[in-house]
Amino acid sequence: MKTPFTVLYEDETFIVINKPAGLLSIPDRYVPEKANLYHLLLATNEDIRIVHRLDRETSGIICFAKTEDAHKHLCKQFEERNIQKYYLALVDGHPNPEEGSIDRPIAKHPSKSGKMMVSNRGKEALTTYKILDKFQHFSLVDISIHTGRTHQIRVHFQGIGHSLAVDPLYGKREAFFLSEIKRKAFRIGKDQEERPLLSRTSLHASRLILSHPESEESIEFEAPLPKDLQAVIKQLNKWGK
Protein backbone atom coordinates (compact mmCIF):
# COMPACT_ATOMS: atom_id res chain seq x y z
CA MET A 1 0.00 0.00 0.00
CA LYS A 2 1.43 3.35 -1.05
CA THR A 3 1.65 5.92 1.75
CA PRO A 4 0.22 9.42 1.08
CA PHE A 5 3.39 11.06 2.43
CA THR A 6 7.16 11.02 1.93
CA VAL A 7 9.70 10.14 4.62
CA LEU A 8 12.58 12.63 4.46
CA TYR A 9 14.56 11.16 7.35
CA GLU A 10 14.19 8.41 9.94
CA ASP A 11 16.32 6.84 12.63
CA GLU A 12 15.62 5.15 15.95
CA THR A 13 14.80 8.46 17.68
CA PHE A 14 12.62 10.51 15.31
CA ILE A 15 11.10 10.73 11.85
CA VAL A 16 10.72 13.67 9.47
CA ILE A 17 7.85 13.69 6.97
CA ASN A 18 6.94 15.74 3.91
CA LYS A 19 3.18 16.03 4.51
CA PRO A 20 0.82 16.57 1.57
CA ALA A 21 -1.85 19.25 1.73
CA GLY A 22 -5.26 17.93 2.74
CA LEU A 23 -3.99 15.46 5.34
CA LEU A 24 -4.42 16.26 9.04
CA SER A 25 -1.19 16.21 11.07
CA ILE A 26 -2.84 14.94 14.24
CA PRO A 27 -6.31 13.58 15.12
CA ASP A 28 -9.22 15.98 14.69
CA ARG A 29 -10.52 17.25 18.03
CA TYR A 30 -14.16 16.53 17.17
CA VAL A 31 -13.88 13.63 14.70
CA PRO A 32 -10.74 11.69 15.76
CA GLU A 33 -11.31 8.94 13.21
CA LYS A 34 -10.58 11.28 10.29
CA ALA A 35 -7.44 10.25 8.40
CA ASN A 36 -4.37 11.87 9.92
CA LEU A 37 -0.60 11.52 9.71
CA TYR A 38 -0.17 10.55 13.35
CA HIS A 39 -2.45 7.51 13.05
CA LEU A 40 -0.87 6.50 9.73
CA LEU A 41 2.55 6.49 11.39
CA LEU A 42 1.22 4.61 14.43
CA ALA A 43 0.25 1.76 12.11
CA THR A 44 3.94 0.90 11.65
CA ASN A 45 5.44 2.33 14.86
CA GLU A 46 3.53 2.22 18.14
CA ASP A 47 5.92 4.68 19.81
CA ILE A 48 5.20 7.70 17.57
CA ARG A 49 4.86 10.89 19.64
CA ILE A 50 3.53 14.28 18.51
CA VAL A 51 6.03 17.17 18.61
CA HIS A 52 4.30 19.91 16.59
CA ARG A 53 1.69 20.23 13.86
CA LEU A 54 0.86 21.76 10.49
CA ASP A 55 -2.57 22.95 9.39
CA ARG A 56 -4.36 20.37 7.25
CA GLU A 57 -4.13 22.45 4.06
CA THR A 58 -0.46 23.33 4.59
CA SER A 59 2.05 21.01 2.92
CA GLY A 60 5.62 20.35 3.99
CA ILE A 61 7.95 19.31 6.78
CA ILE A 62 6.78 17.93 10.10
CA CYS A 63 8.60 15.72 12.60
CA PHE A 64 7.51 13.12 15.17
CA ALA A 65 9.53 11.58 18.01
CA LYS A 66 9.93 7.80 18.38
CA THR A 67 11.16 7.65 21.99
CA GLU A 68 10.27 9.44 25.22
CA ASP A 69 13.73 11.04 25.47
CA ALA A 70 13.60 12.27 21.87
CA HIS A 71 10.12 13.66 22.47
CA LYS A 72 11.31 15.67 25.49
CA HIS A 73 14.38 16.90 23.62
CA LEU A 74 12.50 18.00 20.50
CA CYS A 75 9.64 19.60 22.43
CA LYS A 76 12.15 21.55 24.49
CA GLN A 77 13.77 22.86 21.31
CA PHE A 78 10.39 24.10 20.10
CA GLU A 79 9.49 25.62 23.46
CA GLU A 80 12.83 27.41 23.74
CA ARG A 81 12.64 28.51 20.08
CA ASN A 82 15.87 26.81 19.12
CA ILE A 83 14.32 25.24 16.04
CA GLN A 84 14.32 27.22 12.79
CA LYS A 85 11.11 26.86 10.74
CA TYR A 86 10.86 28.25 7.21
CA TYR A 87 7.87 28.44 4.90
CA LEU A 88 7.18 29.47 1.32
CA ALA A 89 3.97 31.38 0.73
CA LEU A 90 2.26 32.96 -2.25
CA VAL A 91 0.66 36.19 -1.04
CA ASP A 92 -1.45 38.95 -2.54
CA GLY A 93 0.41 42.07 -3.62
CA HIS A 94 3.94 43.12 -2.68
CA PRO A 95 4.80 43.44 1.03
CA ASN A 96 6.70 46.64 1.80
CA PRO A 97 9.51 46.54 2.77
CA GLU A 98 10.53 43.53 0.69
CA GLU A 99 12.36 42.10 3.69
CA GLY A 100 11.23 42.67 7.24
CA SER A 101 9.47 41.44 10.35
CA ILE A 102 5.92 41.36 11.67
CA ASP A 103 5.82 41.61 15.45
CA ARG A 104 2.15 41.59 16.42
CA PRO A 105 0.41 39.61 19.18
CA ILE A 106 -2.21 37.02 18.18
CA ALA A 107 -5.37 36.02 20.03
CA LYS A 108 -8.46 33.90 19.40
CA HIS A 109 -11.23 35.68 17.52
CA PRO A 110 -13.95 36.61 20.03
CA SER A 111 -16.88 35.44 17.89
CA LYS A 112 -15.57 33.12 15.17
CA SER A 113 -14.55 29.67 16.42
CA GLY A 114 -11.27 28.41 15.00
CA LYS A 115 -10.20 31.84 13.78
CA MET A 116 -7.37 33.97 15.14
CA MET A 117 -6.67 37.69 14.94
CA VAL A 118 -4.05 40.33 15.67
CA SER A 119 -4.85 41.74 19.11
CA ASN A 120 -2.98 43.58 21.83
CA ARG A 121 -4.57 41.14 24.27
CA GLY A 122 -2.97 38.17 22.50
CA LYS A 123 0.29 36.29 22.88
CA GLU A 124 3.49 37.63 21.36
CA ALA A 125 4.11 36.50 17.80
CA LEU A 126 7.12 37.23 15.57
CA THR A 127 7.42 36.48 11.86
CA THR A 128 10.27 37.48 9.54
CA TYR A 129 10.10 37.37 5.75
CA LYS A 130 11.84 38.09 2.47
CA ILE A 131 10.29 38.36 -0.99
CA LEU A 132 11.87 35.84 -3.36
CA ASP A 133 9.94 36.69 -6.51
CA LYS A 134 7.46 39.38 -7.52
CA PHE A 135 4.64 38.99 -10.02
CA GLN A 136 2.16 41.60 -11.20
CA HIS A 137 -0.32 41.01 -8.38
CA PHE A 138 1.40 38.44 -6.15
CA SER A 139 4.66 37.68 -4.34
CA LEU A 140 6.46 34.46 -3.45
CA VAL A 141 7.77 34.97 0.06
CA ASP A 142 10.28 33.06 2.21
CA ILE A 143 9.05 33.19 5.82
CA SER A 144 10.47 32.23 9.20
CA ILE A 145 8.34 32.02 12.33
CA HIS A 146 9.99 32.60 15.69
CA THR A 147 6.88 31.76 17.72
CA GLY A 148 4.36 29.00 17.12
CA ARG A 149 0.96 30.68 17.30
CA THR A 150 -2.04 29.10 15.61
CA HIS A 151 -2.38 30.35 12.00
CA GLN A 152 0.51 32.75 12.68
CA ILE A 153 1.64 33.33 9.09
CA ARG A 154 -1.91 33.59 7.78
CA VAL A 155 -2.94 36.09 10.47
CA HIS A 156 0.22 38.18 10.25
CA PHE A 157 0.09 38.57 6.48
CA GLN A 158 -3.61 39.41 6.61
CA GLY A 159 -2.69 42.00 9.24
CA ILE A 160 -0.27 43.80 6.89
CA GLY A 161 -2.72 43.70 3.98
CA HIS A 162 -1.10 40.84 2.06
CA SER A 163 -3.15 37.73 2.80
CA LEU A 164 -2.17 34.39 1.34
CA ALA A 165 -3.24 34.19 -2.31
CA VAL A 166 -5.49 31.25 -1.40
CA ASP A 167 -6.95 31.28 2.09
CA PRO A 168 -10.73 31.02 2.55
CA LEU A 169 -10.48 31.98 6.24
CA TYR A 170 -8.16 35.00 6.11
CA GLY A 171 -7.89 35.89 2.43
CA LYS A 172 -10.18 36.62 -0.51
CA ARG A 173 -9.92 33.37 -2.49
CA GLU A 174 -10.92 29.79 -1.91
CA ALA A 175 -9.02 28.72 -5.03
CA PHE A 176 -6.60 30.05 -7.65
CA PHE A 177 -7.75 29.99 -11.27
CA LEU A 178 -5.62 30.47 -14.37
CA SER A 179 -8.28 32.79 -15.82
CA GLU A 180 -7.43 35.39 -13.14
CA ILE A 181 -3.97 35.96 -14.59
CA LYS A 182 -4.55 35.10 -18.29
CA ARG A 183 -7.65 37.32 -18.38
CA LYS A 184 -8.68 37.92 -22.01
CA ALA A 185 -6.17 35.34 -23.23
CA PHE A 186 -7.99 32.60 -21.28
CA ARG A 187 -10.07 30.21 -23.38
CA ILE A 188 -12.26 27.32 -22.32
CA GLY A 189 -14.78 25.11 -24.11
CA LYS A 190 -18.43 26.12 -24.03
CA ASP A 191 -19.49 23.16 -21.91
CA GLN A 192 -16.32 22.96 -19.84
CA GLU A 193 -15.86 24.17 -16.29
CA GLU A 194 -12.54 25.69 -15.28
CA ARG A 195 -10.65 23.71 -12.68
CA PRO A 196 -8.52 25.58 -10.13
CA LEU A 197 -4.72 25.42 -10.31
CA LEU A 198 -4.67 25.54 -6.52
CA SER A 199 -7.54 24.76 -4.17
CA ARG A 200 -5.82 24.87 -0.78
CA THR A 201 -3.92 27.36 1.35
CA SER A 202 -0.90 28.69 -0.58
CA LEU A 203 1.57 27.81 2.19
CA HIS A 204 4.35 25.21 2.32
CA ALA A 205 6.66 24.30 5.21
CA SER A 206 9.88 24.22 3.20
CA ARG A 207 12.77 23.90 5.69
CA LEU A 208 13.37 22.78 9.26
CA ILE A 209 16.65 23.08 11.17
CA LEU A 210 16.97 21.30 14.52
CA SER A 211 19.44 19.57 16.81
CA HIS A 212 19.49 15.78 16.71
CA PRO A 213 17.90 14.56 19.98
CA GLU A 214 20.87 12.27 20.73
CA SER A 215 23.99 13.67 19.07
CA GLU A 216 22.76 17.31 19.25
CA GLU A 217 24.25 17.83 15.80
CA SER A 218 22.44 20.50 13.77
CA ILE A 219 20.48 18.95 10.90
CA GLU A 220 18.60 20.72 8.10
CA PHE A 221 15.68 19.20 6.19
CA GLU A 222 14.15 20.56 3.01
CA ALA A 223 10.93 19.79 1.14
CA PRO A 224 10.58 21.10 -2.43
CA LEU A 225 7.46 22.95 -3.53
CA PRO A 226 4.69 20.44 -4.29
CA LYS A 227 3.30 20.14 -7.81
CA ASP A 228 0.23 22.31 -7.24
CA LEU A 229 2.26 25.30 -6.07
CA GLN A 230 4.86 24.68 -8.77
CA ALA A 231 2.08 24.84 -11.37
CA VAL A 232 0.87 28.20 -10.05
CA ILE A 233 4.39 29.68 -10.02
CA LYS A 234 4.99 28.42 -13.56
CA GLN A 235 1.84 30.13 -14.83
CA LEU A 236 2.61 33.32 -12.92
CA ASN A 237 6.03 33.44 -14.55
CA LYS A 238 4.36 33.02 -17.93
CA TRP A 239 1.31 35.26 -17.57
CA GLY A 240 1.54 37.18 -14.32
CA LYS A 241 4.78 39.12 -14.57
C-alpha positions in Angstrom: 0.0 0.0 0.0 1.4 3.3 -1.1 1.6 5.9 1.7 0.2 9.4 1.1 3.4 11.1 2.4 7.2 11.0 1.9 9.7 10.1 4.6 12.6 12.6 4.5 14.6 11.2 7.4 14.2 8.4 9.9 16.3 6.8 12.6 15.6 5.1 16.0 14.8 8.5 17.7 12.6 10.5 15.3 11.1 10.7 11.9 10.7 13.7 9.5 7.8 13.7 7.0 6.9 15.7 3.9 3.2 16.0 4.5 0.8 16.6 1.6 -1.9 19.3 1.7 -5.3 17.9 2.7 -4.0 15.5 5.3 -4.4 16.3 9.0 -1.2 16.2 11.1 -2.8 14.9 14.2 -6.3 13.6 15.1 -9.2 16.0 14.7 -10.5 17.2 18.0 -14.2 16.5 17.2 -13.9 13.6 14.7 -10.7 11.7 15.8 -11.3 8.9 13.2 -10.6 11.3 10.3 -7.4 10.3 8.4 -4.4 11.9 9.9 -0.6 11.5 9.7 -0.2 10.5 13.4 -2.5 7.5 13.0 -0.9 6.5 9.7 2.5 6.5 11.4 1.2 4.6 14.4 0.2 1.8 12.1 3.9 0.9 11.7 5.4 2.3 14.9 3.5 2.2 18.1 5.9 4.7 19.8 5.2 7.7 17.6 4.9 10.9 19.6 3.5 14.3 18.5 6.0 17.2 18.6 4.3 19.9 16.6 1.7 20.2 13.9 0.9 21.8 10.5 -2.6 22.9 9.4 -4.4 20.4 7.2 -4.1 22.5 4.1 -0.5 23.3 4.6 2.1 21.0 2.9 5.6 20.4 4.0 7.9 19.3 6.8 6.8 17.9 10.1 8.6 15.7 12.6 7.5 13.1 15.2 9.5 11.6 18.0 9.9 7.8 18.4 11.2 7.7 22.0 10.3 9.4 25.2 13.7 11.0 25.5 13.6 12.3 21.9 10.1 13.7 22.5 11.3 15.7 25.5 14.4 16.9 23.6 12.5 18.0 20.5 9.6 19.6 22.4 12.2 21.5 24.5 13.8 22.9 21.3 10.4 24.1 20.1 9.5 25.6 23.5 12.8 27.4 23.7 12.6 28.5 20.1 15.9 26.8 19.1 14.3 25.2 16.0 14.3 27.2 12.8 11.1 26.9 10.7 10.9 28.2 7.2 7.9 28.4 4.9 7.2 29.5 1.3 4.0 31.4 0.7 2.3 33.0 -2.3 0.7 36.2 -1.0 -1.5 39.0 -2.5 0.4 42.1 -3.6 3.9 43.1 -2.7 4.8 43.4 1.0 6.7 46.6 1.8 9.5 46.5 2.8 10.5 43.5 0.7 12.4 42.1 3.7 11.2 42.7 7.2 9.5 41.4 10.3 5.9 41.4 11.7 5.8 41.6 15.4 2.1 41.6 16.4 0.4 39.6 19.2 -2.2 37.0 18.2 -5.4 36.0 20.0 -8.5 33.9 19.4 -11.2 35.7 17.5 -14.0 36.6 20.0 -16.9 35.4 17.9 -15.6 33.1 15.2 -14.6 29.7 16.4 -11.3 28.4 15.0 -10.2 31.8 13.8 -7.4 34.0 15.1 -6.7 37.7 14.9 -4.0 40.3 15.7 -4.9 41.7 19.1 -3.0 43.6 21.8 -4.6 41.1 24.3 -3.0 38.2 22.5 0.3 36.3 22.9 3.5 37.6 21.4 4.1 36.5 17.8 7.1 37.2 15.6 7.4 36.5 11.9 10.3 37.5 9.5 10.1 37.4 5.8 11.8 38.1 2.5 10.3 38.4 -1.0 11.9 35.8 -3.4 9.9 36.7 -6.5 7.5 39.4 -7.5 4.6 39.0 -10.0 2.2 41.6 -11.2 -0.3 41.0 -8.4 1.4 38.4 -6.2 4.7 37.7 -4.3 6.5 34.5 -3.5 7.8 35.0 0.1 10.3 33.1 2.2 9.0 33.2 5.8 10.5 32.2 9.2 8.3 32.0 12.3 10.0 32.6 15.7 6.9 31.8 17.7 4.4 29.0 17.1 1.0 30.7 17.3 -2.0 29.1 15.6 -2.4 30.4 12.0 0.5 32.8 12.7 1.6 33.3 9.1 -1.9 33.6 7.8 -2.9 36.1 10.5 0.2 38.2 10.2 0.1 38.6 6.5 -3.6 39.4 6.6 -2.7 42.0 9.2 -0.3 43.8 6.9 -2.7 43.7 4.0 -1.1 40.8 2.1 -3.1 37.7 2.8 -2.2 34.4 1.3 -3.2 34.2 -2.3 -5.5 31.3 -1.4 -6.9 31.3 2.1 -10.7 31.0 2.6 -10.5 32.0 6.2 -8.2 35.0 6.1 -7.9 35.9 2.4 -10.2 36.6 -0.5 -9.9 33.4 -2.5 -10.9 29.8 -1.9 -9.0 28.7 -5.0 -6.6 30.1 -7.6 -7.8 30.0 -11.3 -5.6 30.5 -14.4 -8.3 32.8 -15.8 -7.4 35.4 -13.1 -4.0 36.0 -14.6 -4.6 35.1 -18.3 -7.7 37.3 -18.4 -8.7 37.9 -22.0 -6.2 35.3 -23.2 -8.0 32.6 -21.3 -10.1 30.2 -23.4 -12.3 27.3 -22.3 -14.8 25.1 -24.1 -18.4 26.1 -24.0 -19.5 23.2 -21.9 -16.3 23.0 -19.8 -15.9 24.2 -16.3 -12.5 25.7 -15.3 -10.7 23.7 -12.7 -8.5 25.6 -10.1 -4.7 25.4 -10.3 -4.7 25.5 -6.5 -7.5 24.8 -4.2 -5.8 24.9 -0.8 -3.9 27.4 1.3 -0.9 28.7 -0.6 1.6 27.8 2.2 4.3 25.2 2.3 6.7 24.3 5.2 9.9 24.2 3.2 12.8 23.9 5.7 13.4 22.8 9.3 16.6 23.1 11.2 17.0 21.3 14.5 19.4 19.6 16.8 19.5 15.8 16.7 17.9 14.6 20.0 20.9 12.3 20.7 24.0 13.7 19.1 22.8 17.3 19.3 24.3 17.8 15.8 22.4 20.5 13.8 20.5 19.0 10.9 18.6 20.7 8.1 15.7 19.2 6.2 14.2 20.6 3.0 10.9 19.8 1.1 10.6 21.1 -2.4 7.5 23.0 -3.5 4.7 20.4 -4.3 3.3 20.1 -7.8 0.2 22.3 -7.2 2.3 25.3 -6.1 4.9 24.7 -8.8 2.1 24.8 -11.4 0.9 28.2 -10.1 4.4 29.7 -10.0 5.0 28.4 -13.6 1.8 30.1 -14.8 2.6 33.3 -12.9 6.0 33.4 -14.5 4.4 33.0 -17.9 1.3 35.3 -17.6 1.5 37.2 -14.3 4.8 39.1 -14.6 
